[in-house]
Amino acid sequence: MPNAINIALIPLLPFAGFLLSGLFGRKYIRNFAGMLGTALILGSAILALYTAYDYFFVYGKVDGVYQQFVPLKITWLAFTKELSIDMGLVIDPISVMMLVVVTFVSLMVHIYSLGYLKGEERFATYYAYLGLFTFSMLGLVLASNIFQIYIFWELVGVSSFLLIGFYYDKPSAVAASKKAFIVTRFADLGFLIGILILSYFSGTLDFQELIARLTSPESNEAKAAAASTFLGASALTWGAALVFMGGAGKSAMFPLHIWLPDAMEGPTPVSALIHAATMVVAGVYLVARLFPVFALSTPAVLEMIGWVGAVSAIVAAVIACTQTDIKRVLAYSTMSQIGYMMFALGVSKYGGEAGLGYTASMFHLFTHAMFKALLFLGAGAVIHYVHSNEMKDMGGLRKKMPVTHFTFLIACLSIAGVPFLSGFYSKEEILLAAYHSNTAIYYIALVTSGLTAFYMFRLYFNIFWNKPYEAHGGHHGHGEGGLVMMLPLILLAIGAAGAGYIPFGELVSSDGKALESHFDIAFSAAPVLLGLTGIAVAAWMYLKENKKPENMASSLGGIYKAAYHKFYIDELYLFITKKVLFNLVGRTAAWFDRTIVDGLVNLTGNTTVLVAEGIKKFQSGKVQQYAIYFLAGVVLLAAFFVYVWR
Amino acid sequence: MNEFFSLMKSELVLTGIIFLLLFIKIGKGVKNETLLPLIQVLLLANFLFGFFLNKQGRLFGDMYYTTSLIVMQKNILNLGVYLISLVCADWLKKTQHLAEFFLLMLSALLGMFFMISSANLLIFYLSLELATIPVAAMANFDLEKKTSAEGAMKMILSSAFSSGILLFGISLIYGTTGSISLPQLGQLLDNSPLQILAFIFFFAAFAFKLSIVPFHLWTADVYEGSPIAVTSFLSVISKGAVAFIFMTMLFRVFQPMAHIWYQLVVVLAIATMVIGNLFALRQQNIKRFLAFSSIAQVGFILVAVSSNDPMGITSVVYFVLVYIFSNLAAFGVAAVITEKTGKENIDDYKGLYKTNPFLSWILALSLFSLAGIPPTAGFFGKLFLITAGSANANYWFIIVVALNLIVSLYYYLRVIRAVFMDKNDNPVEPVTISAPVRLGLLICGAGIVITGMLSWIYDYIYTLK
């Protein structure tokens, strides 16, 4: 059986780091804060690995099915006997997998930051924030009920707000952190309403019971939720769709993705942790957590999830081809890959071989965490070296930064889906799942995978090849970064290369039963060929400095420009908020507020003052009058209750 | 004999302390500097002892009874008295008659203990007097101040008046039922007009003690004139004790008249909240402000009283605990500033944050809690009170309550704005806070934060029912 203390310690250790660094960091432990935080997260990571081993190979499987355990559950706030908010820990395949991902990537980022932020004035504060973030993310993963997940969901939002805005003297960082916070808060509003709807109809907040009550068609709760409709959709559908809205906001799905590229203003290791491996996949995790509800009770919402994921995947891939800031390329790439995970869930069914999409999604989440964190950390090393985010300031770095170059190449090959690296296996599974259930999405995914290979190698060639390093007057300062920055790169590269060989189908599936592993060379031919073509085109255009990219851009004209400007979605939002909301709605509301509401309030205030003046006379200070009023009160009450009311 | 000790141990320990103080007083004069810490330690020991050797049972031919809920209530009151001895330490240290002050205060507390435990109208009446008369003497403790004497005078006269009414009510009840035993009375009442009249008299006496409108007029003068230690004792400890016995009386003894007192409680709850809020809105003096806001808080307690079910009792006990922390923190801060600088107006508090951040944070915490803003304990307190009150599905009532909550939010936040945001060229200078006061304020602050977060406190009180 799971050991509640071990599991509870996994989130609590980083929380202890947060408390220690946050309270004493500035004065007492300063530079030691980094080592402290790293040691604590190392403890968490070891516990998480142990828990995973224990779960998958010792007690998790009963009769060939992986069970869900709730080793700890405390009633936190009891509303009524039936409805209470609990704080619990849930242990099942996806939560265990996420524990490993979060603690491992967080550990890498902790180590890497020792070098990356060395000499930073607010070093201890940074580690305090990292600890808070890791704690919240682990709490989110382990949440056993939907309200608990919401609490940690918001905590994750707050800590990512703090981390994105870490360089608070930079106005763009402050603006980005605000944007991320507001956009995700907006989405979370939907999430909260969704929670209220689902819990109102199911009468519980607990995941297990909520799923059980809403998925069995005979239950009264499911019937009631399906029967009451609003705007043509049942309450259940609304609830599920709104919950997904929260997930889409956190996971930067189209059209709620606009905060993610801007969030790159934060320190690069933070991007690796939050915007590659952990927080942005929270939405995917949420959908997976409630997957039975989506799959069995609201197939329409699930189909919507599939389409949102597919659209996000291709839109982001197209935009990524045109960006010149290397972190923004990675940001759009992340959005595109999360789109993959989303539509993999969207095309999946519950249980059996039709549940392949579910497994594939979780598999891709796992491999993506490895190679994308690696890409971000590698990009961080490059930025650290050249002091710029722009491609034009880079080039020819392969000799200067051999370790970074080699690990970055592995990650690029992996994400491009080159055979025998981890990304290949997970992406093949996703494509296969899509192929069997929704052909339109399959073709979108196929095109996206070609684009992915292209933009990743565009990035790779522009950084490490293209022009000779001296061509842009680069300085010859420090080296690549010490061991602390190289070690995480190497470890993640091992993960990015080898994670594909984990037999995921046997461990994680929608209903807990093992899944047959599919592997078909013939099926893989098309995506692999497309990927290789993408790489070849990128090599042709960017291997050596030449005029081809500009010619290409000018010949594509409007399309290129639109993609470069991210399809003007930011501008659209600005138009809606500034022009429509602020001017049209805001002005009217302000007028209403000034004249009508203020008028009413003033009226109330004036009346209050008048009444208060009136009753002040009673407060005369003369004790004999008090006695009279006292007696009068008694007589009045007595008369009323004895004669009138009885 | 053994049972006698364990059942009455709260009263016995308190009596022991009272006698000890008496001997100290009679013997050689002990300086305040040594006496006050001694008293504080004794009160702490008294509070801690309250958690041991608890039994349920009846004594003296059913005149006295105790249950674990009653013990809990007594513990809460003990805690409050201990906190008062801490947060008002500066003023206490200066009084000439420290031993007498605590003699009076503890006697009043003893009276309250007997009152809560009384199962007989006679004991109830006697203990009510014991809980009142010493407080009137305490109100007079600022000997050189005229207002203090005036407040004491008004209090003794008004409470004599209310006692007269109460005795009238008791004799009518005895006359119609032939019994003064509370458990029996519950079965004997038959809603005859004479009994209803008696009940109204009864109710008026309680309303007087709780400062329910329209029986609240004495409150403002007494609160303002008395030293802060007395004001906080009156507004927190007295109110809490009377609220406890009030609920027991209504729920147990006057249960046959529930349809009458429900109406009464609802109407008076609204009146009390509205009038209390209206007055608090206009106050400039921080003590008067807290006094009137405490009238409004009693209105909120009445909301839970109207529920007539166990959750009402639980939520009131919980609220009183929270209220002790919140109100004593606010009074404590006001006491420190008044004692050190003589400033009592809310306008003087402008810019306090610049000079006294610690006091400002404690004050903000307590006012947030009094206003019922999450995540302070006050929020949960109000939440449970209103949840209990909505048991009767009287939604208009709940809407009015909610509106009053908003009004109270306004005036509590007004003080917070003055402290944190308003500019002031002449703010309160930085004051040094002595160790006991700091300890008291920290306990209150921690209580405000922790009591809300730990749901088992509420659950524990609920299990006592």
Interface residues (C-beta under 8 A of the other chain):
Chain A: T75 W76 L77 A78 T608 V609 V611 A612 I615 F618 Q619 G621 V623 Q625 Y626 A627 Y629 F630 L631 A632 G633 V634 L637 A638 F641 V642 W645 R646
Chain B: M153 K154 L157 S158 F161 S162 I165 N191 P193 I196 L197 I200 F201 F203 A204 A207 F208 P214 F215 L217 W218 A220 D221 I260 Q263 L264 I275 L278 F279 L281 R282 S455 D459
